[in-house]
Amino acid sequence: MKRILDIVGAVLGLLVIAPLVPFIALAIKLESRGPVLVKLARVSGGKIIYVYKFRSMIEGAHGLKIQLASLNERTDGPFFKLKKDPRITKIGRILRKFRIDEFPQLINVLEGELALVGPRPHEPVEVIHYPGPYKCLLLAKAGVTGLSQVSGASGLPFLKELELDSYYVKNQSLWLDLKIIAKTLAIIFTDPTAV
């Protein structure tokens, strides 16, 4: 049932975003050089996958991360967050605010690499820092949204995020998935910055 929900939800989401894709692509290309879509390394189901996203940063942004490391606002773990990240383009800020940049991940859902709901997907260099009790998250299929995303997302302390994702993995059900999806949609339409 979870896989059926993933497929139906991904198809519906892609149909919703499809009419906007030409305008999104044009806006991205007019502002900065680089591809419209990027593939970013994440860990899901015990392996490294490459998730699709609309590009929201300047070309070569990943290489600049080292230079910005000293400005990282996250000091409680391996995650990186910079509220006024200079790598994010103007159109990128809009795409991120309304979570539009993440819609291409629905392709990963159709391919079976991600689920609609699951633990938050993180970079390989980040997940190696997971404490022992949370290593199980590496084997779980990551999700486009999830319990930690609707409970504070990147604003959560490192261990709290892992705790919420671990709770989801141990207690997942179709009903819990539906509640998380409903909450995700509610947040996007009422307070998109909260996801």
Order of alpha helices (4+ residues) and beta strands (2+ residues): alpha-alpha-beta-beta-alpha-alpha-beta-alpha-beta-alpha-alpha
